[in-house]
Amino acid sequence: MRLPVITLTMLSLACGLSAAAAAAEPIADSAVPAAPGQHGAPKLFSDAPTATPAPAIDDQDILTLTNKQSIFGTILEGDDPTTVDINTGSGVVRIPKSLVEWPPFYGLISERKRLDRDTLAELVHFATWCEDRDHKADALAALDRAVTMPGVDAEAIGMHARLVDESSDPSRGPPVALPMYRAYKDAGGRDPNLLARLSQLETVLADHNAALAAMNLQPLDVSGAGTTVVAQVQQPVPDTSKSGMEAKGAPFQSEELQWSLPVEVQVTNLPAAEGGARVLSVVSTGVAATPPADGKRPPEKVAIKKSLTYAIDDTTSNLTFQIRNLGTRSVMVAVALKTGDRWTFYESLKQQVTPSQEFKTLNVDFKARTFKCEASKWQNSGTIVDLDQVKELQVLIYNNGQPVDLAIQGMQLGKPPEL
């Protein structure tokens, strides 16, 4: 698709150009080059795709005319040294250089094209230019190349280490940056902030390796030569021996806010010093998301739920799990099932869980006559019907308006414990 021709006369209607500028000749339609289009994540040194839309405003070049009007777009290479061509996204305009204040401002796309990637000084200058304008991906890509070149100085090495450290790319981050900070120091770097960050990471690494040693695991090694190292991060293998229904199958999620206080629920790992086991984290501020409607009361509990398609019999009628309360107040915990085609609700007796660093084991016998439901008039005296059609499992935390911070592990069904 060819770009439409826009004369400078037409453009002057929008931006108030001078009469001399308006007299300039448009480029012939057949000679109009394709315009670079919008792009996604920056890729250094790659050619821009061919399309008619103009680049994002931050990536565009700016021509300032002698009458102080500005034209945004992408400056194109032309064969006439007395004129300059710019793609505005709607068309390409050719303007006499005598009407343009020189040099123009070049945006990111043009800076990429102008860059000599085999020259160390230009790579470092481009990286600095990009970081100043928050184009950190381009800055990092330039420095990835620069630090492999002879003559790279401590300043460039330090900037590279910092950008790698700050990167959200999972292949980068602090473990990869640590040997780069070491290389920066070895090269004579003296920036107190970078040296303080190096010291901080060394301390974190030492503490982490001490925890691994206590678990008879190999220490994490982030050593490497120069600034091109990519550290192989060895994470402790999570202990799944205590994982149960809380970490398998359909995930637990928050009950609707009509019935539950807001809660964050996710499967996570305990710290390495505690064995790294996978647990279900349940955290809530204990405060309703919005004030209740007139005549209504806010939820009095935190409720999480897990979809099931299960049949419970005598060999699987007891639910057992370990729970830890890291909050400051005791909470009461109950378990509920929904069964049958009507998803009938049944709630167990409440059990107290006091604040502690230790896990407490709870048991719930689904064959017991201690469940409240509509048929029992919401007294804990009913039995569960349709245990062969279990649809949903819930954990209910009655927190009395206090924050909740619980961890759950080892949730499984089995025979009731012998008395």
C-alpha positions in Angstrom: 0.0 0.0 0.0 1.4 3.4 -1.0 1.3 6.4 1.2 -0.9 9.3 0.0 0.8 12.5 -1.1 0.5 15.5 1.2 1.6 18.9 -0.1 3.1 21.4 2.3 0.2 23.7 1.3 -2.3 21.2 2.8 -0.1 20.8 5.9 0.0 24.6 6.3 -3.7 24.7 6.9 -3.2 22.6 10.1 0.0 24.1 11.4 0.2 27.6 10.1 3.3 27.3 8.0 4.7 30.2 6.1 3.8 31.0 2.5 7.3 30.0 1.4 6.9 26.7 3.1 3.5 26.1 1.6 5.0 26.6 -1.9 7.2 23.6 -1.5 6.8 20.7 -4.0 5.3 17.4 -2.8 7.0 14.1 -3.5 5.6 12.2 -6.5 3.4 9.4 -5.3 5.4 6.7 -7.2 8.5 7.7 -5.3 7.1 7.7 -1.8 8.9 5.2 0.4 7.0 3.0 2.8 6.8 4.4 6.3 8.1 2.6 9.4 5.1 1.5 11.6 4.5 1.1 15.2 6.4 -1.5 16.9 6.2 -3.7 20.1 9.0 -4.4 22.5 12.2 -2.6 21.3 14.6 -4.7 19.3 18.0 -3.0 18.8 19.5 -2.9 15.3 16.4 -4.4 13.6 14.7 -2.8 10.6 11.4 -1.2 11.3 8.4 -3.0 9.7 6.8 -1.4 6.7 3.4 0.2 7.3 1.7 3.5 6.9 1.0 4.6 10.6 3.5 6.9 12.2 5.6 5.6 15.1 4.6 6.3 18.7 5.0 10.0 19.6 8.1 9.3 21.8 9.8 7.5 18.9 9.2 10.2 16.3 11.6 12.7 14.8 10.9 16.4 15.0 11.6 19.0 12.3 11.4 22.6 13.6 10.8 25.1 10.8 12.2 28.6 10.7 8.8 29.9 11.6 9.0 27.8 14.9 6.3 25.3 13.7 7.1 21.6 14.4 6.4 18.6 12.2 6.5 15.1 13.8 7.2 11.9 11.9 10.1 9.9 10.6 12.9 11.6 8.6 13.7 9.7 5.5 16.9 9.4 3.5 16.6 11.4 0.3 18.8 11.9 -2.7 18.4 15.7 -2.8 20.8 17.5 -0.4 18.8 20.7 -0.5 15.6 19.1 0.9 14.5 16.9 3.8 11.7 14.3 3.6 9.5 13.4 6.6 6.8 10.7 6.9 4.1 12.1 9.1 2.0 8.9 9.1 -0.5 10.4 6.7 2.0 11.0 3.9 5.5 12.1 3.1 6.4 15.8 2.8 9.5 17.2 1.2 10.7 20.5 2.7 13.5 22.8 1.6 16.3 22.6 4.1 16.5 26.4 4.0 13.1 26.4 5.9 14.3 23.9 8.6 16.4 24.7 11.7 19.3 22.2 11.6 20.0 19.7 13.0 16.6 18.1 13.6 15.7 16.1 16.6 15.9 12.4 16.0 13.6 9.9 17.8 14.3 6.3 18.8 13.7 4.7 15.4 16.1 7.1 13.6 18.7 6.8 16.3 18.7 3.0 15.9 19.2 3.4 12.2 22.0 6.0 12.6 23.9 3.9 15.2 27.2 2.3 14.3 27.0 -0.9 16.3 30.7 -1.6 15.8 31.9 1.5 17.6 32.1 1.3 21.3 31.7 5.1 22.0 28.5 5.2 19.8 27.0 2.2 21.6 27.6 3.8 25.0 26.3 7.1 23.9 23.2 5.5 22.4 22.6 3.5 25.7 22.9 6.7 27.7 20.5 8.5 25.3 18.0 5.6 25.6 18.1 5.4 29.4 17.5 9.2 29.7 14.3 8.7 27.7 13.3 5.5 29.5 14.0 3.2 26.5 15.8 0.7 28.8 15.4 -2.3 26.6 17.4 -0.6 23.9 19.9 0.8 26.3 20.5 -2.7 27.7 20.8 -4.3 24.2 23.4 -1.7 23.3 25.4 -2.3 26.4 25.2 -6.1 26.0 27.3 -5.5 22.9 29.5 -2.7 24.3 30.8 -4.7 27.3 32.2 -7.4 25.0 34.4 -4.9 23.2 38.1 -4.0 24.0 38.6 -0.8 25.9 35.2 -0.8 27.6 35.5 1.3 30.8 34.2 0.9 34.3 31.4 3.4 33.8 29.8 1.4 30.9 30.3 -1.9 32.9 28.5 -0.4 35.9 25.6 1.0 33.8 25.2 -2.5 32.3 25.2 -4.2 35.7 22.6 -1.8 37.0 20.3 -2.2 34.0 20.6 -6.0 34.2 19.9 -5.8 38.0 16.7 -3.7 37.4 15.5 -5.8 34.5 12.2 -7.7 34.8 13.4 -10.3 32.2 13.6 -13.6 34.0 16.9 -14.4 32.4 18.5 -11.3 34.0 18.0 -9.8 37.4 20.2 -9.7 40.5 21.9 -13.2 40.2 23.1 -12.3 36.8 24.1 -8.7 37.8 26.2 -9.7 40.8 29.3 -10.9 38.8 28.9 -7.7 36.6 29.1 -5.5 39.7 32.2 -7.4 40.8 33.7 -6.7 37.3 32.8 -3.1 37.8 34.7 -2.9 41.1 37.7 -4.8 39.6 37.7 -2.2 36.7 38.1 0.6 39.2 34.5 1.7 39.5 33.9 4.0 42.5 30.2 4.9 42.3 29.1 4.5 46.0 25.6 3.4 45.0 26.8 0.6 42.8 29.4 -0.5 45.3 26.7 -0.5 48.1 24.5 -2.6 45.8 27.3 -5.0 45.3 27.8 -5.4 49.0 24.1 -5.9 49.5 24.0 -8.7 46.9 27.1 -10.4 48.4 25.4 -10.5 51.8 22.2 -11.9 50.3 24.1 -14.6 48.5 26.1 -15.5 51.6 22.9 -15.9 53.7 21.2 -17.8 50.9 24.1 -20.3 50.6 24.1 -20.7 54.3 20.5 -21.8 54.2 21.2 -24.2 51.3 24.1 -25.7 53.3 21.8 -26.3 56.2 19.5 -28.3 53.8 22.5 -30.2 52.4 22.0 -28.5 49.0 24.7 -27.2 46.7 25.5 -23.5 47.1 24.4 -21.0 44.4 27.3 -20.1 42.2 27.1 -16.8 40.3 30.8 -16.5 39.5 31.8 -15.7 36.0 34.5 -14.1 33.9 34.3 -10.4 32.9 30.9 -8.9 32.3 29.4 -11.4 29.8 28.5 -14.1 32.3 25.0 -15.5 32.5 24.6 -17.0 35.9 22.9 -20.4 36.2 20.6 -19.9 39.1 20.1 -23.1 41.1 16.9 -22.9 43.1 16.1 -25.3 45.9 13.7 -28.0 44.8 10.4 -27.3 46.5 9.4 -30.0 49.1 6.2 -31.5 47.7 6.0 -34.3 50.2 3.4 -32.4 52.3 1.5 -31.0 49.4 -2.1 -32.0 49.0 -5.4 -30.9 47.6 -4.5 -27.2 48.4 -1.8 -27.4 45.6 -3.2 -29.9 43.2 -6.1 -29.8 40.7 -8.4 -26.8 40.4 -7.0 -23.9 42.4 -8.6 -22.4 45.5 -10.0 -19.0 44.8 -12.0 -16.3 46.7 -15.7 -16.8 47.2 -17.9 -14.0 45.8 -17.7 -10.8 47.9 -21.4 -11.2 48.8 -20.2 -14.1 51.0 -16.6 -13.3 51.8 -14.3 -10.5 52.8 -11.6 -9.7 50.2 -8.8 -12.3 50.2 -5.6 -13.1 48.3 -5.1 -16.8 48.0 -2.2 -18.5 46.2 0.1 -21.5 46.3 3.6 -20.4 47.3 6.7 -21.9 48.8 7.9 -21.5 52.4 11.3 -19.9 52.8 14.3 -22.2 52.2 15.1 -22.1 55.9 11.8 -23.8 56.6 12.2 -26.5 54.0 10.7 -24.8 50.9 7.4 -26.7 51.1 4.5 -25.6 48.9 1.6 -24.1 50.9 -1.7 -22.3 50.3 -1.3 -18.7 51.5 -4.6 -17.0 52.6 -4.2 -13.3 53.4 -6.9 -10.7 54.0 -7.1 -7.3 55.6 -10.3 -8.3 57.3 -12.2 -5.3 55.9 -15.1 -5.4 53.5 -14.5 -4.2 50.0 -17.4 -1.8 50.1 -19.9 -0.6 52.7 -22.9 -2.9 52.9 -26.2 -1.9 51.3 -28.9 -0.5 53.6 -30.2 -3.2 55.8 -27.4 -5.6 55.0 -24.5 -6.8 57.1 -21.0 -7.2 55.7 -19.5 -10.7 55.5 -18.3 -12.0 58.8 -15.7 -14.4 57.4 -13.1 -15.0 54.7 -14.2 -17.8 52.4 -12.1 -19.6 49.8 -13.4 -22.4 47.4 -12.2 -25.2 45.2 -14.2 -26.9 42.5 -14.3 -30.7 42.9 -15.9 -33.7 41.1 -15.6 -36.3 43.8 -17.4 -39.2 45.5 -16.7 -39.6 49.2 -17.1 -43.0 50.9 -16.0 -44.6 54.2 -12.4 -44.7 53.1 -12.3 -41.0 52.2 -14.7 -39.4 54.6 -12.1 -37.5 56.7 -10.4 -34.3 55.6 -7.2 -33.6 57.3 -4.8 -30.6 56.8 -2.2 -28.5 58.6 -2.8 -24.9 59.2 -0.6 -22.1 60.6 -1.8 -18.7 61.8 0.8 -16.0 61.4 -1.7 -13.3 62.4 -1.9 -11.6 65.8 -5.4 -12.9 66.8 -7.0 -16.3 66.9 -9.4 -17.3 64.2 -12.1 -19.9 63.9 -11.9 -22.2 60.9 -14.7 -24.4 59.4 -14.9 -26.5 56.3 -17.9 -26.6 53.9 -19.1 -28.9 51.1 -21.6 -28.3 48.3 -23.1 -31.5 47.0 -25.7 -32.9 44.6 -27.4 -31.4 41.6 -28.6 -28.5 43.7 -25.2 -27.8 45.2 -26.6 -28.0 48.7 -24.4 -26.2 51.3 -23.1 -28.0 54.5 -20.8 -26.3 57.0 -18.8 -28.1 59.7 -18.2 -27.1 63.3 -15.7 -24.3 63.8 -12.2 -25.1 65.2 -9.9 -22.5 66.8 -6.5 -21.8 65.4 -4.3 -19.6 67.6 -1.3 -17.5 66.4 1.8 -19.7 66.1 4.9 -20.4 64.0 3.9 -24.1 64.1 1.3 -25.9 62.0 -1.7 -27.3 63.7 -3.6 -30.4 62.3 -7.3 -30.1 61.8 -9.7 -33.0 61.0 -13.2 -32.9 59.6 -15.4 -36.0 59.4 -17.8 -35.7 56.6 -19.9 -38.6 57.9 -20.5 -36.9 61.3 -23.8 -35.5 62.4 -22.4 -32.0 63.1 -23.1 -30.0 59.9 -25.3 -27.0 59.6 -27.4 -26.6 56.5 -30.9 -25.5 55.5 -32.5 -28.8 56.5 -31.0 -28.5 60.0 -32.3 -24.9 60.3 -28.6 -23.8 60.3 -27.8 -25.8 63.5 -24.8 -28.0 63.7 -26.9 -31.2 63.8 -27.3 -32.3 60.2 -25.6 -34.9 58.0 -24.3 -34.4 54.5 -26.5 -35.8 51.7 -25.1 -36.8 48.3 -21.5 -37.3 49.3 -21.1 -39.3 46.1 -21.6 -36.0 44.2 -19.3 -33.5 45.8 -19.1 -30.3 43.8 -17.1 -27.8 45.9 -14.9 -27.6 48.9 -14.7 -24.4 51.0 -12.5 -23.3 53.9 -14.2 -20.6 56.0 -12.2 -18.3 58.3 -14.1 -16.4 61.0 -11.8 -13.6 61.8 -13.9 -11.2 63.9 -12.9 -8.2 61.8 -9.1 -8.8 62.2 -6.5 -9.3 59.4 -5.9 -12.9 58.3 -2.5 -14.5 57.5 -2.8 -18.3 57.2 -0.8 -21.1 55.5 -2.4 -24.4 54.7 -0.7 -27.6 53.6 -1.2 -31.4 53.4 -4.9 -31.3 52.7 -6.1 -34.8 51.9 -9.0 -37.2 52.3 -8.8 -40.5 54.1 -10.3 -42.6 56.9 -11.2 -40.9 60.1 -8.5 -41.1 62.8 -9.0 -43.8 65.4 -10.0 -42.6 68.8 
